[in-house]
Amino acid sequence: MARYPLHLDVAGRRVLVVGGGAVAARRVRSLVDAGARVAVVAPSVGFPHDDVVLRAFRPSDVEGAWLVHACTGVVDDEVAAACEAARVWCVRADDAALSPAWVPAVARTDDVTVSVSAGRDPRRAVAVRDAVALLLETGPPDLRRRRAGKGSVALVGGGPGDPGLLTVRGRQLLAGADVVVRDRLAPDVEVPGEVVTVGKSASGGWKQDDITQLLVDRALAGERVVRLKGGDVHVFARGIEEVAACVAAGVPVEVVPGVSSALAAPTLAGVPVTARGVNQSFTVVSAHLAPGDPASTVDWSALARLGGTLLLLMAVERLAAVCTALVDGGLAPTTPVALVQSGSLPSQRIVVTTLADAAVDGADVRPPAVVVVGDVVGLRA
C-alpha cells in the first residue's frame, strides 16, 4: 500500500507512548530528542522518564495527544481503536500492516534527514538508509553539503601503499575532498575531486614551503583539502610543519594517523617486529643521512648496543655504510637482516640475508624499502 511520507514537528506537543519495554524506550528517546512532551502509560516501565503513569491503558489517555505510539504487543488493538475514535495518529509497533502510521529508518547528515521504509522488512530499510547516508557523506560533490567561507585541511596517513590499508576516516575524507594533495609514495586511489601530486626526490620536485602554501591557499579559498601522505603523517614526515602553517593561517586542520611502513612492511613480509622470548623492543630509525655525515643525529654505535629490532627507513641507498656502522658498534656480522621492498604492493619483494652480506645481496633493492635488523627475522613465516 502506498504511504504518504511526512516529517512531523512535535516540539512542545504532547505525544503518548503506551508500553514500558525496549521498543517504547527507543521511541521515547527519539521523541524527547525531537522536543516532544512525552507521556508514558504502562503497568511497569523499564526505563527512566519523568512523565510516567503506572497502570493499564485507558482510552481516555489519548485525549490531548498529537501522536500515540502503541508499544505493548498486548493492548495495541485497543490503543489503535481509541486513537481512531479520537482522530489521533497511532503508530503500532506490533504489526505495520495494521498501523496507520509508520516510523521509518532515519539517518541525519548535516541538515539532510533520510527516512526510509521498506514495507514489512525493517532490516532492508536500515540497509537502504545506511547506504544513502554513506552516499551523502562520501558521494559526488553535488550530493555533499557545501560549506560557505573558509575550507579545511586534513592530513591523512595513507599507509604503506596498498589502498586497502587506508583507514575508514581517511577514505571518508578523500571521498569528500575538493582537492587531494598527494605525495609520490602515497596510495593511488580514485577520488572525485582534483588531485595534485607533489612528489619530492633528491633531484628536485616540490619544495616543502610550496606544498604548505598550496594547502593554506586552497583552504582559504573555501575548499576541502586532503593532504595524502605515505605511511603515517608524523613518522619521518613533515606533517607538523603543515599543521603549524594551517593553525597560523586560521585554517581548520584534522590529522588522521596512517599505518606506518616501518611496521606494515615487516608484518606483510612475515617478520614480527617483537616476539616473546626474542626481544622486548623495536627502534625506528631514519637513515636518509649516512653514518658519519655531520648532519646526522643517529648514534649508530648506541643502536648496535641497544638490542631489540632495528627498523631502518630510507636506508637502502646507504646500506653498506649502515651495516658497517652497526658491525663496528658491536652487532654480530651474522645478525639476520630482511630487506622489504614495496611492502603491501603487488611488486613487494623480500631479501633475507645478514649484516655481513646485506650490501651485496641487497644491491638491486630499490626504494621504497624497509630494512629489518634483528633475530626476529629468523622467525619469518
ABEGO torsion letter per residue (X at the ends): XBBBBBBBBABGBBBBBBEABAAAAAAAAAAAAAGBBBBBBBABBABBBABBBBBBBBAAAABGBABBBBAAGAAAAAAAAAAAAAGBBBBBAABAAABABBBBBBBBBEABBBBBBBEABAAAAAAAAAAAAAAAAABBAAABBBBBEBBBBBBBBAEAGBAAABBAAAAAAAAABABBBBBAABBBBBBABBBBBBBBBAAEEBBAAAAAAAAAAAAAAGBBBBBBBBEBAABGBAAAAAAAAAAAAGBBBBBBBBBBAAAAAAAAAGBBABBBGABABBBBBBAABBBGBAABABBAAAAAAAEEBBBBBGAAAAAAAAAAAAAAAGBBAABBBBBBBGBGBAABBBBBBBAAAAAAAAAABBOBBBBBBEAAAAABX
